[in-house]
Amino acid sequence: MTANLNINYRSPIPLGSTVLIESTLDKEEGKKKFILCSVTSTDGSRLHTEATALFVSISVSHLLRG
Ligand SMILES: CCCCCCCC(=O)SCCNC(=O)CCNC(=O)[C@H](O)C(C)(C)COP(=O)(O)OP(=O)(O)OC[C@H]1O[C@@H](n2cnc3c(N)ncnc32)[C@H](O)[C@@H]1OP(=O)(O)O
């Protein structure tokens, strides 16, 4: 489940362009997973977007609790 999501938009993405999206597991602490993500031009020369996210593992009962 997404607990936190931060997105920095560094440069616009031209309409119709192809981009490279990379995401990696930065670290894992118990039920917390910290993810890094970037969106760049396909040759990697232009950074469009950087993001970090925290995902927390949940049980099905967490969803049912609402
Ligand atoms: C175009 C479409 C775009 C779609 C965008 C996608 C949008 C989505 O992802 S939709 C989902 C949005 N997310 C939600 O609705 C989640 C709502 N929140 C929750 O359900 C709960 O707060 C949940 C599951 C994240 C955490 O609850 P719970 O399982 O009880 O864990 P809890 O005990 O509070 O915290 C666990 C650990 O995470 C940490 N933690 C929890 N939330 C955060 C947070 N926001 N920031 C930092 N740390 C956090 C706690 O500090 C704790 O750390 P530690 O174990 O070291 O003490």
The ligand as a Gaussian input file, in Angstrom:
#p B3LYP/6-31G(d) Opt

LIG

0 1
 C       -3.479000       8.210000     -12.222000
 C       -3.589000       7.279000     -11.063000
 C       -2.682000       7.691000      -9.920000
 C       -2.850000       6.696000      -8.823000
 C       -1.938000       7.051000      -7.723000
 C       -1.822000       5.908000      -6.779000
 C       -2.474000       6.283000      -5.532000
 C       -2.408000       5.169000      -4.584000
 O       -1.389000       4.600000      -4.348000
 S       -3.839000       4.804000      -3.885000
 C       -3.316000       4.223000      -2.304000
 C       -3.106000       5.387000      -1.376000
 N       -2.729000       4.896000      -0.102000
 C       -3.604000       4.731000       0.857000
 O       -4.805000       4.936000       0.728000
 C       -2.997000       4.270000       2.136000
 C       -3.727000       4.837000       3.341000
 N       -2.904000       4.587000       4.528000
 C       -2.980000       3.408000       5.148000
 O       -3.779000       2.518000       4.819000
 C       -2.027000       3.207000       6.295000
 O       -1.640000       4.452000       6.816000
 C       -0.757000       2.408000       5.873000
 C       -1.132000       1.029000       5.309000
 C        0.062000       3.138000       4.801000
 C        0.142000       2.230000       7.091000
 O       -0.681000       1.751000       8.139000
 P       -0.224000       0.538000       9.078000
 O       -0.125000      -0.711000       8.264000
 O       -1.137000       0.552000      10.271000
 O        1.229000       0.858000       9.462000
 P        1.810000       1.859000      10.582000
 O        2.009000       1.031000      11.806000
 O        1.017000       3.118000      10.673000
 O        3.211000       2.219000       9.929000
 C        4.127000       1.201000       9.597000
 C        5.454000       1.862000       9.417000
 O        5.376000       2.727000       8.266000
 C        5.677000       4.080000       8.647000
 N        4.815000       4.969000       7.890000
 C        3.488000       4.836000       7.657000
 N        3.034000       5.834000       6.887000
 C        4.114000       6.616000       6.631000
 C        4.300000       7.813000       5.871000
 N        3.291000       8.390000       5.190000
 N        5.523000       8.338000       5.824000
 C        6.576000       7.766000       6.467000
 N        6.465000       6.616000       7.207000
 C        5.248000       6.064000       7.272000
 C        5.394000       4.138000      10.132000
 O        6.143000       5.170000      10.734000
 C        5.849000       2.758000      10.577000
 O        7.252000       2.734000      10.658000
 P        8.016000       1.795000      11.767000
 O        7.541000       0.396000      11.494000
 O        9.473000       1.991000      11.473000
 O        7.579000       2.313000      13.085000

